[in-house]
Amino acid sequence: MFKRNKPKRYSLLALMLTMLVVCFTACSDGDDNGGSDGYNPSKSVVITDFIPKKGGVGQKLVVYGNNFGNDTSLVKVKIGGKPATLINVNNEGLYCFVPQGAYKGNIEVTVGDEQQGNQQTVTAADNFEYERKMVVGTLCGYRNERDDQGWRDGSFETVAGFRNDGVLRYDPLNHNHLYVCYDGGIGIQLIDFEKKQVTTPISSGAFPTNRLRSLDFTLDGQYMLVAVDRDREGNRSPSVYIIKRNADGTFDMNSDRQLLAAYKQCNGASVHPVNGELYFNSYENGQVFRLDLNKYFETINNGGTWNPYVIENKDAIEQLFTIQDNNWEFQIDIHPSGKYAYIVVINKHYILRTDYNEKTHKFAAPYIVAGRMGNDSWVDGVGTDARLSRPFQGVFVKNPTYVAEGREDVYDFYFADNKSHSIRYLTPDGIVTTYAGRGSSTAAADNNVWGTDNGDLRQVARFRDPTGLAYDEGTNSFYILDTVGRKIRTISLEADESEQSDDAANENVEQTTK
């Protein structure tokens, strides 16, 4: 799925298409008539050929022929019955993008003015071979023109909200359940894929603040861990709560809830995937703490009283290190192997790596692997040459190519890059690449890199300040909290032709609520 090296023939084809696009553009810019004759209704419109012969949504397509004219307003293109985005036209060729869902592959060109009765429609002799690919979609949520849709639980067709920075986390014991918590929102929401609905099982009233910064689970999945950001009680302020799962497997306002750690201004807490240790932080001086969960459960199971205060419980909670300076907002994402973790420094726009010592059970002082301190921008590149713009939640995703090559580390790190309006990934070699977002082919006129367009990962799709990111390995799908778009977005393999009717119905619902 995530293999990125394309055969050389595709590189050559891309070069040819680029040259053709340049030619189209040059003709259009250099001549008011597009460098060609206008449409002649007395002559037949003819399609002679097209390149490439196959591809997916967002594919650049050049159609050759005659009598296309030079006025894009008089030309319409359909591929597989779906309207294609026309970029340019001259009398002997046109340039467009393949639309999503063009499964039938028939290429249809219409030229002329319907009101004047001089339209002609012609179909290519051969069909375009449409290939399914990874695309961006929308699961649920909407934003109206006034952005006053508010918060509303309900079915995927009616739910509203999804505002404020937030994170996503799958329930390890029920993969139909995806939880969302917000920094300044209504609490903890549950996205139920089986019931196709969103509920709020735990409201913000369960905590002393509505600034919920992260979610995680103990290794056995029986406890949820919620990091909260508060400092009103000084170094005795709540940092992490532990919530016991109900007997029926759910979490709600009646679930047993206890303060696990207290210091101040916690931005995130993560459980070590191998030995179950808890690592959490403090915004105050960029501290990273280790909490031995085994000692917590020993205390509770023996009928003792747990002391959550960092300044008092030195036996179970210890400070490991600080990240360079104070007042830096960051989250900790631990590699599935437990051998290292990435520290995503949100408001300073870079990512650190900290390596784990399996003998001491401690993470070491971190070092920068991507981005540069305080440099807010969007640049793909290697290490400190890359530029990030408020990176937020990340997730490790296994790369089949690395597995086939026998690499030691087979995971890429995908993350929501909030202010660059994109989903990006960091390879084990330190290379940052934009995976999805910042498309322009469907809305080139607005000159924005942000939006809520669905479709091809880079040509079409756009996001609006994404923050949360989760990955379902079973279906090879991403879920994104598109914060300013007020939606839960998806990245998944395009639905096959038999599923199009359902998708079309959902799209109609979305269009009525935008």
N, C-alpha and C positions, 0 to 999 in steps of 0.2 A: 504493500500500500504506500509506504513512504519512500520507496526507492526513487532517487532523484536524478541519477545519471541517465540521460536519454541517448539513444543510438545516434551516431553521427549523421545519418540521413535526415533526422529531424532538425539538426542544427543547420544543415544545408538548406532545407526547406524553409526554415525560419529566416535565413539570410535572403532567400529569394523573395519571400513575402515582404520582408522589410524593404527591399529594393522597389517592389511594386507599390507599396504604400507611399514611399518617398516620391515615386513617379506620379502617382495620383495627386499627392499634395502639391507637388511642384507645378503640375498642370493647372490645378485649381487656383493656386496663388498667382501664377504667372499670366493668367488669361481670364477675363471676365466670363468667358464661355467655357471655362473648364478645359481649355486646350483642345476642344473637339466641337463637332457640330451639334446643334440642338436636336431634340426629338422631332422626327418627321412622321406624322400620323399616316401619311400615304404609303409608307414603307413598313414592312414587317419587322417586328422585334424578334431577334434571333439570339439564342444561347448556343455557343459553340463548344465551351469547355469550362471547367472550374478547377481550382487547386486550393488546398489539398483535397484528396479524395475521401479522407476520413478524419475524424477528430471529435471533440466534445464541446460542451458549452464554453463560450468565450473564444473558440477557435477563430483566428482570422481567416476569412475566406475571400478569394478573388474569383469573380465570375466573368468570363469572356463572352463576347458576342457582338451585336451590332444594333444600332438605333436605340441605345439606352438614353441618349440625350446627355445633358450636362446639368440638369436641375434636380437636386436631391428631393425637392418637395414633390416632384412628379413621379418618383420611383419608389416602389414598395417591393420588399423582398420577403418571402416566406420560405422557411426550410422545415420540412416535416409538418407543414401546416401552422408553424409558429412564426410570428413576426420577428424578423431579424433587425438588428440595429445597423442601419446604413451609414457609413462614414463618408464615402465619396463616390462619385460616378463620373465617367466620361463616356463618350459615344460607344466605345468599344470595350468597356469593362466597368465593373463596380467592385467596391470593397466594403465588406460587412463583417459582423460578428455572428457566429452560430448561436442561436437562442437555446435556452435550456429546454429539454424534453423533445428535441427534434428527431424523434425515433424513426419516423417513416422515411426521412431523408430526401424526399422530393423537393427540388429547388424550383421555386416559382417566382418569376419577376413580372411585375405589373408596371407599365409606363403609360403616362398620360394623365389627362384631367377628366375625372368622371363626370363633372358637371357639363363639360363641353362635349361629352360623348365620344372622346377620341382615345380612350384607354385600350391598351392591348395587354393581354396576359399570356405568357409563354412559360413552358415547363421544360427543364433540362431533360435530355434523353436518358441520362444515368442518374442514379440517386447518390447522395452523400451518405457515407457510412457513419452513422452516429455512434459514439462510444461514451458509455457512462463514466463519470469521473467524480472525484470529491468536490462537493459544492457547499456553499453556505446557504442555510435556510433559517426559518423562524419557527420555533416550537410554540411559543405563546407570548402574550403581552402585546401592548400597543402604546403609542403616544399620539394623542390628538394634536391639533394645531395650537391649542392653548396650553398644552401640557398640564391640564387639570383633571385628568382621568382618575387621579387618586390611587388609593390602595384598595384592591378588591380581590378576595379569594374566589375561587370558582373553577369551572371547567377551563380547559386550554383555550376554548373559543372565547371566553368572556373575562378571564382573569386580567387584572391590571395592577400596576405597581412597579416592582423591580427598580426602584430608584435608590440612590446613594451607593457608595462603594460597598462591595460585598465579595464574599467568597462562596464557592460551591464545594460540597463534599458528599461522595456516595456513602450510603449506609453499607458497611462491609457484610452485614447479615441479610440484606435485602436490596439487591441491585435494581429493583424497581423504584427505590426511594433515593432521591437526590435532595440534600438539604442546602438551604441558602441562609446565610446570616449577613446582617448589614451593619455598617458603621453609621449609626444614626437612623436606623429604620424601625420596622415594627417588631422585630425579634427574629425568630427562626422559622422560615417557611419550609414546607415539604412539597416537592414536586413528585407526584405519584404517577409513574408512567403506565401502570396497570389500570388505574382508575381515570387517567387523563385529567387530573385536576390538581390544583394548588391549594394548600391549607396552611394555617399558621398554628402548629401544635404548641409552640412555646412563644409567648409574647415577650416583649422587652420588659414587661413588668416583673418577670421572674428574676431580674438582675438589678443591681443598683444604678445601672447606666444603660442607655440604649446603644452605646458604642461597642458592639460585638465585632471582634476583629478576626476570629478564625474558628474553625471547627476541626476536630479530629476525634479518633476513637482509640480505645485501648486495643491491644492485639487480639483479645478474645471478642471484641465488638460489643461487650456488655455495657460499656460506659462511653458517653459522649463527653468531650472536653471542649469547653468554650472559653476563649480568651476575651477579656474585657479590658477596655481602656478607661481608667479612672485614677485620679490622684488626690481626691478631696481628703482622704485620711492619711496623706503623706506616705511613708514607706509601709503602712499597714493597709493600703488601698487594695481592693480585690484585683487579682490578675487572671486567675484561671479557676473555673468551676468544673466540677465533675458531676455528671448526671447519670444515674442508674437507669437502665432500660426497664420498662414495665414488664410484668409477667407475660403479657400478650405480644411482646416484641416492639412496642411503640415507645415514643417519648411524648410527654405532654406536660402541662402545668402542674400535674400531681406527681410527676416523677421525683424520686428522691434526689435532691440537689444539695451539694456541699461545696464550700469554698476549699479549694485544693492548694492554691498558692496566692500569696499576697505580697506585693511590693508597691508598684505604681506604674501606670501608663504602659500596659502590655499591648503590643501590636500583634502578637501571634504566639501559638504554642503548637508543637509538633511532637508526635510519638515516634521513637526510634522503631523502625519496622522489624528489627531482629530481636532486641532484648527488652523493648517496651519502655525504656526510659523516656521521661518527658523533658523537652527543651522549650523554654519560653524566654521572653526578652522584656526589656524595659526601655522605653523611649528616653528616659531621663538622661542616662549617660551611655546609651548604646550597649547595655549589659546583656549578656546571654547567661542563663541559669540552667542548671541540670537538677532535676528532681527525680529521686529514686522511687518510682511507683510501687515497687515491691515493699518498701517500708511503709507506705501509706496503707496498702491492703493488709499487711501484718498487723498494724496498729488497729485498724477497724475490725478485722476478723477476731482479734483478741479482746475486743470490748473496750479498747482504749480511746482516747480523744486525740484527734489529729490536730497538730499545730501547723497552720498554713503560712505563718509569717517567716519570710526569708531571713529577717534579722534575728530571729530567735531559734529556728529549727536548722541549725548548721549541720546536723548529722544527716539530714535527708535532702537538703537544698543547698547547693553551692554555686557561686558565681565562677564562670569559666574564663571569660574575657570580655572586653568591650570592642566595639567596631569603630575605631579611629577617632570618633568625636561624639558629642552629645546631641540630643534633639534630632536624631535621624530615625525616620519611620522605616521599619523593615520587618520582613517575614522570613521564616526558616522553612525550607523544603528539603527533606532528607531523601537521598537516593534509595531505591528499593533494596539495594544490597546493604545499606547502612554504613557504607565505607566513607561517604562524604555527604555534605549538605551544601546547598546553595543558600546564601543569604541575599534576598532581593531587597535592595535599599531603594525604597519607593521614591522618596522625595529628593534623592540625590542621584538617581538615574544610572545605577550600575548594579552589578551582581558580583558578590564575593563567593569564594569557595572555602569551606573549612573541612579538613580531613579528620577522620575518626580514628582514635587509638583504641584498638580492640582489647588491649591489656589494661589500660587505665579506665576504659569506658568514658572517655572524654573527647570532645571535639577540640581541635587545636586552633590557634589564632588564625583568622582568615586572611585571604589575599584576593585581589581583584582578578576576575576572569573575563568580564565583559563590561564595556562601557567605561566612562570616565567620570570621576566625581564632579558633580555639579554641571556637567555638560549635557544639556537637554536638547536632543535632536533625534532625527531618524536617519541612521546610516547603517546598512548592513556591512559587516566586516569581521575581522579577526581580533579577538581580545579587546584591548583598550582602544583600537581603531574604530570599533563599532560604537554607535551612539543609540542610547535608549531614551525614552521619554515617559517617565513615571511607570516603570514596570510594576506589575502587580502579581496576581496569583499565578503560580506555575505548576506544572505536572510533568512527571517523567513518563515518556512513551517509548516502548520498545521498538527498535528499528530492525526489521527483518534482514536488511542488507548487512548490518553489523553482525547479526547472528550467523548468517551464511559465511561471513568472512572470518568468523572465529575470534572476534574482538573480545577483549576483557570487559569493556564497558559497552553494553548494547543499547543504551538509552540516550535519547535526545531529551532536552528539557524545553517544553513548550510553555510560553507565558503570554499573558495579556499585557500588551504595551499600551497603557491607557491613553496617553496624549498623542501617540502616533496613530491611534485608531486602527490597531492591527493585532494579529496574533503572530508571534515570532517564535523561533526556536534556537536554542544554543546547543551545539554539538559537543561531545566530549573533547574535541580538539580546540574548542573555544571559538568556533565560527558562529556568528549570529546571522540568521537569514529570516526574511519576512515570509511567512507561510500563507497568510490570508489577510485581506483588507486592502484599503486604499485604491480600489478599482475606480475606473472613470468611464468605461465604455458605454454605460447606460445613462450616465448623467454628466457628461462631459461639460455641458454648458454652465453648471453651477460652480465649477472650479474648486470643489471641495474634495478633500481626501476622506471626509467622514460622511456617514449616512447610514441607511438601513437596507441597502440594496442586497438582494440575494442572488446567488449564481456562482459563476466561475471564481475561484479563490482569489485571483489577483486582477483579472481583467474587469470584473464586474462588482464583486462583493465589497461592501463597506460596513464599518462599525462606527458606533458613537460612544467613545470613551469606555471600552470594555474593562472590567476589573476581574470578575470571577471566571475560572476555567476548570473544567473537569473533563476526564477522559474515560470512556467506556471501552475497555480492551475487547470485550466480547463482540461488540458491533463495530469497532473501529470508528467511533463517533466522539466528537467533542461537543461540549455544552458550554456556552459563553453567557455570562451575565453582561448584557450590553447596557451599561448603566444609564447613559443619557438617552439611548434609544428606547429604554423602558421595556426591554424584551429579553427573553431567553432565546439566544440564537444557537444554531447547530452547524457543525461541519461533519458531513457524512457522505457516503456513497450515494450518488443520485438514484432516486427511486426508479425501479424498472417500469416499463410501459403499463403493466397491469395495475400499478399503484397510482397512476396519474390522476384518475378520477377523484380519489380521496385528497390528493395534494391540491387539486384544483378547487375543491370545496373549501379546504382550509384557507387557501389564498383569497378566495372570495370573501370569507369572513374577515380576514385581515384587512383587505382593501376597504371594507365598510367602516372599519374602526380606526383607520390611520388619522 
